[in-house]
Amino acid sequence: MSEKLKPEIGSITWCDLTVPNAEEVKDFYAKVVGWIPEGLSVGDYDDFTMVAPESGKVAAGICHARGSNANLPAQWLIYITVEDVDDSAKSCVKLGGRVIIEPKNMVGYGRYCVIQDPAGAVCALFKPE
């Protein structure tokens, strides 16, 4: 049995889109890009994983701006792998950035937070389980 591969520190390991109406936008990307949307229950609604049609691999996510994503603007959000999410969030603040979503666990995936750098750009920091 092979070990689960962990992404390299500093690599962009995921991206998702947060929008007010993920239902509508997932259909847009299904038609424009060819992705196949699959519902992902997050309680009383579904967000979506978008599957590449040739490989069957999950390519991205499309999420509603609800719950923990409620404070995010409509945007594509990259996730950058870090050694320690909490330490990186503290460094962000010390260096003039701000934390938009405090560090928290994503059950089954790892720990993440969303930050804004001093120039206003937004990204997520992520450490896999």
C-alpha positions as CSV (number, residue, x, y, z in Angstrom):
1,M,0.0,0.0,0.0
2,S,1.4,3.4,-0.9
3,E,1.4,6.4,1.5
4,K,-1.0,9.2,0.8
5,L,0.9,11.8,-1.1
6,K,1.0,15.2,0.7
7,P,1.3,18.4,-1.3
8,E,4.5,20.3,-1.2
9,I,4.7,23.3,1.2
10,G,4.2,26.5,-0.8
11,S,2.4,24.8,-3.6
12,I,-1.1,25.8,-4.8
13,T,-3.1,22.7,-4.1
14,W,-6.7,23.6,-4.7
15,C,-9.0,26.2,-6.0
16,D,-12.7,26.9,-5.6
17,L,-15.1,29.6,-6.6
18,T,-17.4,31.2,-4.0
19,V,-20.5,32.9,-5.4
20,P,-24.0,33.9,-4.2
21,N,-25.7,31.2,-6.4
22,A,-23.5,28.1,-6.9
23,E,-26.4,26.3,-8.6
24,E,-26.4,28.8,-11.5
25,V,-22.7,29.2,-11.8
26,K,-21.9,25.5,-11.8
27,D,-24.1,25.1,-14.9
28,F,-22.2,28.0,-16.6
29,Y,-18.9,26.2,-16.0
30,A,-20.3,22.8,-17.0
31,K,-21.3,24.3,-20.4
32,V,-18.3,26.6,-21.0
33,V,-15.5,24.4,-19.6
34,G,-17.0,20.9,-19.8
35,W,-16.8,20.1,-16.1
36,I,-19.3,17.7,-14.7
37,P,-20.8,19.0,-11.4
38,E,-21.3,16.7,-8.5
39,G,-23.2,17.8,-5.4
40,L,-21.4,17.9,-2.1
41,S,-23.7,18.2,0.9
42,V,-22.7,20.9,3.4
43,G,-25.7,20.6,5.6
44,D,-29.0,22.1,4.3
45,Y,-27.6,22.8,0.8
46,D,-25.0,21.5,-1.7
47,D,-21.8,23.0,-2.9
48,F,-20.2,21.3,-5.9
49,T,-17.1,19.6,-7.0
50,M,-16.4,20.0,-10.6
51,V,-15.0,16.9,-12.4
52,A,-12.8,16.9,-15.5
53,P,-14.7,14.9,-18.1
54,E,-11.7,13.0,-19.6
55,S,-9.9,12.0,-16.4
56,G,-12.8,11.8,-13.9
57,K,-10.6,13.8,-11.5
58,V,-12.0,16.6,-9.4
59,A,-10.7,19.8,-10.9
60,A,-12.2,22.5,-8.7
61,G,-15.0,23.5,-6.3
62,I,-17.9,25.9,-6.7
63,C,-19.4,27.0,-3.4
64,H,-22.3,29.1,-2.2
65,A,-21.4,32.3,-0.3
66,R,-23.0,30.9,2.9
67,G,-21.9,29.5,6.2
68,S,-18.1,29.8,6.6
69,N,-17.9,31.3,3.1
70,A,-20.5,34.1,3.8
71,N,-17.9,36.8,4.2
72,L,-16.0,36.0,1.0
73,P,-16.5,38.1,-2.2
74,A,-17.3,36.3,-5.5
75,Q,-13.9,35.1,-6.6
76,W,-11.8,32.1,-7.4
77,L,-9.9,31.2,-4.3
78,I,-6.5,29.4,-4.4
79,Y,-5.4,27.2,-1.4
80,I,-1.6,27.4,-0.7
81,T,-0.2,24.5,1.4
82,V,1.7,25.7,4.5
83,E,3.5,23.9,7.4
84,D,1.3,25.4,10.1
85,V,-2.0,27.3,9.3
86,D,-2.2,29.0,12.8
87,D,1.4,30.2,12.6
88,S,1.0,31.5,9.1
89,A,-2.2,33.3,10.0
90,K,-0.3,35.1,12.9
91,S,2.5,36.0,10.5
92,C,-0.1,37.4,8.1
93,V,-1.4,39.8,10.7
94,K,2.1,40.8,11.9
95,L,3.1,41.6,8.3
96,G,0.1,43.9,7.6
97,G,-2.4,41.4,6.3
98,R,-5.7,40.3,7.8
99,V,-7.4,37.0,8.5
100,I,-10.8,36.9,6.8
101,I,-11.7,33.4,8.0
102,E,-10.0,32.2,11.2
103,P,-8.1,28.9,11.2
104,K,-10.5,26.0,11.4
105,N,-10.6,22.3,10.5
106,M,-12.2,20.9,7.4
107,V,-13.2,17.4,8.5
108,G,-11.5,14.8,6.3
109,Y,-9.2,17.3,4.6
110,G,-7.1,19.3,7.0
111,R,-6.9,22.8,8.5
112,Y,-7.3,26.1,6.6
113,C,-7.9,29.8,6.9
114,V,-8.5,32.7,4.5
115,I,-6.2,35.7,4.5
116,Q,-5.9,39.0,2.7
117,D,-2.4,40.4,2.0
118,P,-1.5,44.0,2.4
119,A,-2.2,44.7,-1.3
120,G,-5.8,43.3,-0.9
121,A,-5.4,40.0,-2.6
122,V,-7.1,37.0,-1.0
123,C,-6.1,33.4,-0.7
124,A,-6.5,30.4,1.6
125,L,-3.8,28.7,3.6
126,F,-4.1,25.0,4.0
127,K,-2.4,22.1,5.8
128,P,-3.7,18.6,4.8
129,E,-4.5,15.9,7.4
